C-alpha cells in the first residue's frame, strides 16, 4: 500500500493506493502525519478511488485524521470511495459525518 501526496491550490490531497486495513496502516499513517505537520493549509482530502476495502482499523484511522483536522479548525472530505468502502462508511454512520465527493474538483470547490 502507498500514500501519495499532492497539492491542489491550497488543499492537500492524499491518494491512497491499496486496502486501508490494520496490517497496512503504518505507512499511510506516517505519510499523512508528516504531511499534515508540514502543510501550510488546513484543508485535506483523502482520495479513496484506489482503495479496494477498509476494515475497522482503517475506519478508526480516517476518524483520527478527521479529528486532527477539526482540532486545527480545518476542512476535511473524502473523494470517490467505491461501493464496498462506501458501504462500510454507511454502516458505521460516517457518511453523515464526512463530506464525500465524487471527484477531486468537486471536493476542492466545496471545501
C-alpha positions as semicolon CSV with decimal commas, in nm:
position;residue;x (nm);y (nm);z (nm)
1;X;0,000;0,000;0,000
2;X;0,114;0,354;-0,076
3;X;0,002;0,702;0,007
4;X;0,092;0,978;-0,236
5;X;0,052;1,344;-0,152
6;X;-0,015;1,630;-0,387
7;X;-0,112;1,994;-0,358
8;X;-0,413;2,130;-0,541
9;X;-0,411;2,503;-0,478
10;X;-0,443;2,544;-0,103
11;X;-0,562;2,186;-0,049
12;X;-0,351;1,882;0,038
13;X;-0,476;1,563;-0,129
14;X;-0,377;1,219;-0,003
15;X;-0,414;0,949;-0,270
16;X;-0,420;0,608;-0,106
17;X;-0,337;0,303;-0,318
18;X;-0,437;-0,030;-0,164
19;X;-0,655;-0,153;0,116
20;X;-0,688;0,050;0,435
21;X;-0,654;-0,236;0,679
22;X;-0,475;-0,292;1,008
23;X;-0,166;-0,457;0,859
24;X;-0,104;-0,169;0,616
25;X;-0,174;0,140;0,825
26;X;0,178;0,228;0,939
27;X;0,294;0,361;0,602
28;X;-0,007;0,580;0,535
29;X;-0,021;0,695;0,897
30;X;0,339;0,819;0,884
31;X;0,296;0,985;0,544
32;X;-0,022;1,167;0,642
33;X;0,108;1,267;0,986
34;X;0,426;1,411;0,832
35;X;0,244;1,598;0,556
36;X;-0,016;1,740;0,793
37;X;0,262;1,867;1,017
38;X;0,434;2,041;0,727
39;X;0,121;2,166;0,548
40;X;0,068;2,536;0,505
41;X;-0,306;2,481;0,488
42;X;-0,566;2,307;0,697
43;X;-0,767;2,172;0,403
44;X;-0,725;1,800;0,344
45;X;-0,882;1,546;0,110
46;X;-0,840;1,171;0,115
47;X;-0,886;1,018;-0,230
48;X;-1,025;0,667;-0,189
49;X;-1,064;0,589;-0,561
50;X;-0,781;0,332;-0,550
51;X;-0,884;0,168;-0,221
52;X;-1,039;-0,178;-0,254
53;X;-1,153;-0,227;0,104
54;X;-1,138;-0,079;0,452
55;X;-1,160;-0,254;0,790
56;X;-1,241;-0,120;1,137
57;X;-0,881;-0,013;1,196
58;X;-0,891;0,180;0,869
59;X;-1,216;0,347;0,972
60;X;-1,058;0,442;1,304
61;X;-0,759;0,585;1,122
62;X;-0,976;0,805;0,898
63;X;-1,169;0,923;1,205
64;X;-0,840;1,016;1,375
65;X;-0,732;1,220;1,070
66;X;-1,072;1,391;1,074
67;X;-1,037;1,475;1,444
68;X;-0,689;1,618;1,386
69;X;-0,821;1,839;1,106
70;X;-1,111;1,955;1,323
71;X;-0,875;2,041;1,609
72;X;-0,693;2,267;1,364
73;X;-1,027;2,417;1,258
74;X;-0,964;2,287;0,909
75;X;-1,168;2,127;0,632
76;X;-1,177;1,756;0,551
77;X;-1,350;1,540;0,292
78;X;-1,330;1,203;0,122
79;X;-1,321;1,153;-0,253
80;X;-1,470;0,877;-0,465
81;X;-1,494;0,569;-0,241
82;X;-1,601;0,252;-0,422
83;X;-1,926;0,079;-0,323
84;X;-1,757;-0,157;-0,075
85;X;-1,580;0,126;0,108
86;X;-1,891;0,346;0,096
87;X;-2,095;0,060;0,242
88;X;-1,859;0,028;0,539
89;X;-1,869;0,404;0,596
90;X;-2,251;0,398;0,581
91;X;-2,273;0,101;0,817
92;X;-2,076;0,283;1,088
93;X;-2,260;0,611;1,027
94;X;-1,969;0,810;0,889
95;X;-2,143;0,917;0,569
96;X;-2,342;1,157;0,789
97;X;-2,022;1,291;0,947
98;X;-1,789;1,318;0,649
99;X;-1,842;1,510;0,329
100;X;-1,794;1,265;0,044
101;X;-1,749;1,382;-0,315
102;X;-1,734;1,202;-0,646
103;X;-1,438;1,399;-0,781
104;X;-1,139;1,596;-0,662
105;X;-1,255;1,909;-0,842
106;X;-1,595;1,893;-0,676
107;X;-1,436;1,845;-0,333
108;X;-1,187;2,129;-0,378
109;X;-1,465;2,369;-0,476
110;X;-1,674;2,262;-0,176
111;X;-1,412;2,292;0,096
